[in-house]
Amino acid sequence: MMKIKKIVIITIIGITMFQAVPVHSCAASVQNINEIYETYADDIKTKFRIHNGILQYRHWNCTKRIWVEPYWINY
């Protein structure tokens, strides 16, 4: 009788431990997914100059370090 109680208790503890592990690992994987799929937008600044008395502007992409337009635009 005592041996059956031990087996039942060990079985219940074992089942409880195995059920808790997958739930924890799923929660951890959800957090990792959120960290992987972060989006980044380009940082674009407007630059101004006065050329031959005319105010002009052009957009500079700070992320890629290139001009967005190939030429200056009159303001």
VOVEXDREN-428843 format. One line per 4 residues: number of its first residue (from 0); their letters; for each residue x, y, z of N, C-alpha, C, O, CB. Coordinates in Angstrom, 2 decimals. Glycine has a CB too. Layout:
NUM) a) X,Y,Z,X,Y,Z,X,Y,Z,X,Y,Z,X,Y,Z | ...;
This chain:
0) mmki) 0.83,-1.20,0.00,0.00,0.00,0.00,0.87,1.27,0.00,0.59,2.22,-0.73,-0.94,0.00,1.22 | 1.92,1.26,0.82,2.80,2.43,0.91,3.56,2.61,-0.41,3.82,3.75,-0.82,3.80,2.27,2.08 | 3.91,1.51,-1.07,4.64,1.58,-2.33,3.76,2.20,-3.42,4.27,2.94,-4.25,5.12,0.19,-2.75 | 2.49,1.90,-3.43,1.55,2.45,-4.42,1.40,3.96,-4.20,1.33,4.71,-5.17,0.16,1.75,-4.33;
4) kkiv) 1.34,4.41,-2.95,1.23,5.84,-2.65,2.46,6.59,-3.18,2.33,7.67,-3.77,1.08,6.07,-1.12 | 3.66,6.02,-2.97,4.88,6.65,-3.46,4.86,6.77,-4.99,5.20,7.82,-5.53,6.12,5.84,-3.02 | 4.45,5.71,-5.66,4.41,5.73,-7.12,3.41,6.78,-7.61,3.70,7.50,-8.57,4.04,4.34,-7.67 | 2.25,6.86,-6.97,1.24,7.85,-7.37,1.76,9.26,-7.14,1.58,10.13,-8.00,-0.08,7.63,-6.59;
8) iiti) 2.39,9.51,-6.01,2.90,10.85,-5.71,4.02,11.23,-6.67,4.05,12.36,-7.17,3.41,10.92,-4.24 | 4.94,10.31,-6.94,6.03,10.59,-7.88,5.49,10.84,-9.28,5.99,11.71,-10.00,7.03,9.43,-7.91 | 4.48,10.09,-9.68,3.87,10.29,-11.00,3.21,11.66,-11.09,3.35,12.35,-12.10,2.83,9.19,-11.29 | 2.50,12.06,-10.07,1.83,13.38,-10.07,2.86,14.50,-10.13,2.70,15.46,-10.87,0.93,13.55,-8.82;
12) igit) 3.93,14.37,-9.34,4.99,15.39,-9.36,5.66,15.43,-10.74,5.93,16.52,-11.26,6.04,15.11,-8.26 | 5.93,14.29,-11.32,6.54,14.24,-12.65,5.68,14.87,-13.72,6.17,15.62,-14.56,6.85,12.83,-13.02 | 4.37,14.56,-13.70,3.45,15.15,-14.69,3.39,16.66,-14.52,3.37,17.39,-15.51,2.03,14.53,-14.56 | 3.35,17.13,-13.29,3.29,18.57,-13.04,4.54,19.27,-13.55,4.45,20.36,-14.12,3.11,18.84,-11.54;
16) mfqa) 5.70,18.66,-13.36,6.95,19.27,-13.83,7.00,19.33,-15.35,7.43,20.35,-15.90,8.16,18.50,-13.30 | 6.57,18.30,-16.03,6.62,18.29,-17.49,5.61,19.25,-18.10,5.84,19.77,-19.19,6.38,16.89,-18.00 | 4.51,19.50,-17.44,3.52,20.44,-17.96,3.99,21.88,-17.79,3.62,22.73,-18.60,2.18,20.24,-17.28 | 4.77,22.17,-16.77,5.21,23.54,-16.52,6.32,23.97,-17.48,6.42,25.15,-17.80,5.69,23.67,-15.07;
20) vpvh) 7.14,23.05,-17.93,8.28,23.41,-18.77,7.87,23.96,-20.13,8.39,25.01,-20.51,9.17,22.20,-18.96 | 6.96,23.34,-20.90,6.61,23.89,-22.21,5.95,25.27,-22.11,6.18,26.11,-22.99,5.68,22.95,-22.93 | 5.15,25.52,-21.10,4.51,26.83,-20.97,5.57,27.91,-20.78,5.45,28.99,-21.37,3.52,26.84,-19.79 | 6.59,27.63,-19.98,7.65,28.61,-19.74,8.47,28.86,-21.02,8.80,30.00,-21.33,8.58,28.12,-18.61;
24) scaa) 8.79,27.80,-21.75,9.58,27.99,-22.96,8.79,28.73,-24.03,9.38,29.48,-24.81,10.06,26.65,-23.50 | 7.49,28.55,-24.10,6.67,29.29,-25.07,6.66,30.78,-24.74,6.74,31.62,-25.63,5.23,28.74,-25.09 | 6.57,31.09,-23.46,6.57,32.50,-23.06,7.90,33.15,-23.42,7.93,34.31,-23.83,6.29,32.64,-21.55 | 8.99,32.42,-23.26,10.31,32.97,-23.59,10.45,33.19,-25.09,11.05,34.18,-25.51,11.42,32.04,-23.08;
28) svqn) 9.91,32.28,-25.89,10.04,32.43,-27.34,9.21,33.61,-27.85,9.60,34.25,-28.83,9.63,31.14,-28.04 | 8.09,33.91,-27.22,7.28,35.06,-27.63,8.04,36.35,-27.37,8.00,37.26,-28.19,5.92,35.08,-26.88 | 8.74,36.44,-26.25,9.53,37.63,-25.96,10.65,37.79,-26.98,10.94,38.91,-27.40,10.11,37.57,-24.53 | 11.29,36.70,-27.37,12.37,36.78,-28.36,11.85,37.23,-29.71,12.55,37.97,-30.41,13.06,35.44,-28.49;
32) inei) 10.65,36.82,-30.10,10.08,37.23,-31.38,9.89,38.75,-31.41,10.16,39.39,-32.42,8.74,36.51,-31.65 | 9.42,39.31,-30.31,9.23,40.76,-30.26,10.54,41.50,-30.41,10.58,42.59,-30.98,8.55,41.16,-28.95 | 11.61,40.94,-29.91,12.91,41.60,-30.01,13.48,41.50,-31.42,14.19,42.41,-31.86,13.89,41.00,-29.01 | 13.18,40.43,-32.13,13.74,40.22,-33.46,13.10,41.16,-34.48,13.80,41.71,-35.33,13.55,38.78,-33.90;
36) yety) 11.81,41.36,-34.41,11.09,42.09,-35.44,10.88,43.55,-35.07,9.74,44.03,-35.08,9.75,41.44,-35.71 | 11.95,44.26,-34.76,11.85,45.70,-34.52,12.01,46.40,-35.87,12.84,46.02,-36.69,12.93,46.18,-33.50 | 11.21,47.43,-36.06,11.29,48.17,-37.32,12.05,49.47,-37.11,11.98,50.08,-36.04,9.88,48.44,-37.90 | 12.76,49.88,-38.11,13.51,51.12,-38.06,13.13,51.97,-39.26,13.10,51.48,-40.39,15.04,50.85,-38.03;
40) addi) 12.85,53.23,-39.02,12.54,54.16,-40.10,13.79,54.99,-40.39,14.61,55.24,-39.51,11.33,55.08,-39.73 | 13.92,55.41,-41.63,15.04,56.27,-42.00,14.87,57.63,-41.33,13.76,58.16,-41.24,15.13,56.42,-43.54 | 15.97,58.18,-40.87,15.99,59.51,-40.26,16.35,60.50,-41.35,17.50,60.55,-41.79,17.00,59.58,-39.06 | 15.37,61.31,-41.80,15.57,62.24,-42.91,15.49,63.67,-42.40,14.52,64.04,-41.73,14.52,62.00,-44.04;
44) ktkf) 16.51,64.46,-42.70,16.57,65.87,-42.29,16.52,66.75,-43.54,17.00,66.36,-44.61,17.87,66.16,-41.46 | 15.93,67.91,-43.39,15.88,68.87,-44.49,17.04,69.86,-44.33,17.19,70.48,-43.28,14.50,69.63,-44.52 | 17.83,70.00,-45.37,18.96,70.92,-45.37,18.63,72.11,-46.26,18.04,71.94,-47.33,20.27,70.21,-45.85 | 19.00,73.30,-45.83,18.73,74.52,-46.58,20.04,75.19,-46.99,21.07,75.03,-46.34,17.86,75.49,-45.76;
48) rihn) 19.97,75.95,-48.08,21.09,76.78,-48.50,20.56,77.96,-49.31,19.44,77.92,-49.83,22.12,75.95,-49.34 | 21.36,79.00,-49.41,21.04,80.12,-50.28,22.07,80.09,-51.40,23.27,80.26,-51.17,21.05,81.50,-49.51 | 21.59,79.88,-52.63,22.46,79.79,-53.79,22.03,80.85,-54.81,20.91,80.81,-55.31,22.40,78.35,-54.43 | 22.92,81.79,-55.11,22.63,82.92,-56.01,21.39,83.70,-55.54,20.58,84.13,-56.36,22.42,82.41,-57.45;
52) gilq) 21.26,83.88,-54.22,20.16,84.66,-53.65,18.84,83.90,-53.59,17.83,84.50,-53.22,19.97,85.90,-54.45 | 18.80,82.64,-53.92,17.57,81.84,-53.91,17.69,80.79,-52.80,18.69,80.07,-52.73,17.30,81.16,-55.31 | 16.66,80.72,-51.93,16.63,79.72,-50.88,16.29,78.36,-51.48,15.31,78.22,-52.21,15.60,80.11,-49.78 | 17.11,77.38,-51.19,16.90,76.02,-51.71,16.94,75.02,-50.56,17.51,75.28,-49.50,17.97,75.67,-52.79;
56) yrhw) 16.33,73.86,-50.81,16.38,72.80,-49.81,16.60,71.45,-50.47,16.40,71.26,-51.67,15.08,72.78,-48.98 | 17.03,70.50,-49.62,17.29,69.15,-50.08,17.18,68.22,-48.88,17.49,68.64,-47.76,18.70,69.04,-50.76 | 16.76,67.00,-49.08,16.58,66.06,-47.98,17.80,65.14,-47.86,18.25,64.54,-48.84,15.30,65.23,-48.18 | 18.31,65.03,-46.62,19.47,64.19,-46.33,19.01,63.01,-45.49,18.38,63.20,-44.45,20.58,64.99,-45.60;
60) nctk) 19.31,61.78,-45.94,18.98,60.57,-45.20,20.14,60.28,-44.24,21.21,59.82,-44.65,18.72,59.35,-46.17 | 19.91,60.56,-42.94,20.97,60.38,-41.93,21.28,58.90,-41.69,22.39,58.56,-41.30,20.55,61.05,-40.60 | 20.31,58.03,-41.93,20.52,56.60,-41.71,21.46,56.02,-42.76,22.41,55.31,-42.42,19.19,55.86,-41.74 | 21.19,56.32,-44.03,22.00,55.77,-45.13,23.14,56.69,-45.54,24.01,56.29,-46.31,21.12,55.49,-46.32;
64) riwv) 23.13,57.95,-45.03,24.13,58.97,-45.36,24.20,59.26,-46.86,25.27,59.28,-47.46,25.51,58.54,-44.86 | 23.01,59.48,-47.44,22.91,59.85,-48.86,21.84,60.92,-49.01,20.99,61.09,-48.14,22.59,58.60,-49.75 | 21.90,61.64,-50.15,20.84,62.59,-50.47,19.64,61.83,-51.00,19.79,60.85,-51.74,21.34,63.65,-51.51 | 18.44,62.28,-50.64,17.23,61.63,-51.12,16.95,62.07,-52.56,16.65,61.24,-53.42,16.01,61.96,-50.20;
68) epyw) 17.04,63.38,-52.83,16.88,63.91,-54.19,18.26,64.10,-54.82,19.24,64.35,-54.11,16.09,65.25,-54.18 | 18.34,63.99,-56.13,19.65,64.17,-56.78,20.01,65.65,-56.99,21.11,65.94,-57.47,19.68,63.44,-58.12 | 19.12,66.59,-56.66,19.38,68.00,-56.94,18.70,68.87,-55.86,17.82,68.41,-55.13,18.86,68.39,-58.36 | 19.13,70.14,-55.77,18.54,71.10,-54.83,17.22,71.61,-55.40,17.08,71.76,-56.61,19.51,72.28,-54.54;
72) iny) 16.24,71.87,-54.53,14.90,72.32,-54.94,14.72,73.77,-54.45,14.98,74.08,-53.28,13.76,71.37,-54.37 | 14.25,74.65,-55.37,13.99,76.04,-54.99,12.82,76.09,-54.02,11.81,75.41,-54.20,13.70,76.92,-56.25 | 12.98,76.92,-52.98,11.94,77.07,-51.98,11.08,78.19,-52.40,10.11,78.52,-51.71,12.50,77.30,-50.58;
